[in-house]
Amino acid sequence: MNTLEKSRLIKELHDLTGALERRSLSLYETAKAKSRIKSIFVECDQPLFKKQILAYKTQVQPERSAEEFARDTIYARSFRGVFQQVEALEQALYAQPDSGWAILYQPASGWQIWLIPAPARTALLSDWGNLEQVYRWMLQQQHQYRSLHTDLELLNQQNYAATQAFQHTVAARSSVAIEPEEAAQQFKPTKAAPVQPEQQADSVPEAESSARHLLLNQLSCPISELPLDHLPAEKLCRVFLPARPEVMQYADVLVHDAEQAALLKRPGYVAEQINAQGRFIKYLVLFGALDAMQATRFAHAFSQQHEHEIAAIREIDSAVLESQLFALDSLFQCYQHAEQMIWHKEDYYPFIPLHLIHTQKFIQFEETAATLGTPLILLKERQKIRLIHGQQRLQLARTEPAYPYILLDRQQGVSWQIIQKVLNHLPAPVDPLRLVQAIQQLTAS
């Protein structure tokens, strides 16, 4: 196959897959496109096209392609499988809680890797993405935690254990025929192979081996300098939390280079990170920035390196932030009640974790179609947050960890009677922003 033919096939694969991703084809055209992709696979020289066709294979045979992808990695022996249900994944992953990784696949969202960062710890979850993106994320976590052994390391461990068992068996049999003293002379303990410098370094996580630590909420947290492509002259460090790895599921924690004593005297900052489509990813928590301008620069530079964007940044007292960091709900409340907004993008709405919402609508009515930027309209009454408008928005992607929202409050005079009265006068389908505006006008009159 010459270069021109290869280029033609790659372009055809690109066009076919683009159409499948956009879901612009009829059922017949979809089946025809998938059949053509399979035939191109047969024509391709596998070693040469292996990297190029991965994205296309995942469109046609998603679970099989993920299994093949995992088998080709250096951590295949620690792989627990590909799953479409969270419950099945958790059962397989936590059956061996010391280490392991697994892949979750959902057609609407893509791929997600679950990785056990340390023995008996809750798994870390990647963002949704394609297989190569989420695997790069896993390699970054592995660089920090060293939670997995490569297949070669596991094989060497097994060979060493087998050799030790064999030597002990030989020693036991031989000691029957000779005196114990003589047996001790003949069968001395096997000397372990010397550890090479790079092996010794790899056995300790890079963050743990660093001499620099930050004390947060009485926890000693190693820190490691983080190069920033957009701010090469600035110094920013990532904070690791080996004792509480679950925090990294909902927040990236950073610190500007400064002495411990000075950190909590300066304000802290929390930003909401979103992806290019506007979906919430996780919080960004920053300690030690000199001022709001520097915090804004840091937040944007860090998010850009991870192909994310910043939706908003708020200033929060560092002592309060330190105490509320170690639980998602408390960090959300801390961010929600922060009065100092130092930056936000246009048409910004804050995000609320899905599990805090009662998603069943109290009043049923027809809603306008939603986009990812459409906010949920919520009502806070006592200790509950209930959905007024937003079923269409929730149906766009059930896997998002948090959703944009506008919160109304019973203490501000909003009641279900008022909401029903407004709905009786609005044309169907009901637009969320017109609904909020009408409710606020009625309660203000």
ABEGO torsion letter per residue (X at the ends): XBAAAAAAAAAAAAAAAAAAAAGABBAAAAAAAAAAAAAAAAABBAAAAAAAAAAAAAAABAAAAAAAAAAABAAAAABAEBBABAAAAAAAAAABAABEBBBBBBAAAEBBBBBBABBGBBBBBBBBBBAAAAAAAAAAAAAAAGABBBAAAAAAAAAAAAAAAAAAAAAAAAAAABBAAAAAAABBBBBBBBBBAAAAAAABBAAAABABBBBBGGBBBBBBBBBBAABAABBBBBBBBAABAAAAAABBBBBBBBBAAAAAABBBBBBBBBBAAGBBABBBBBBGBABAAAAAAAAAAAAAAAGBBBABBBBBBAAAAAAAAABAAAAAAAAAABABBABBBBGBBBBBBAAABBABBABBBBBBBBBAABBBBBBBBEABBBBABGAAAAAABAABABBBBBBBBAAAGBBAAAAAAAAAABBOBBBAAAAAAAAAAAAAX
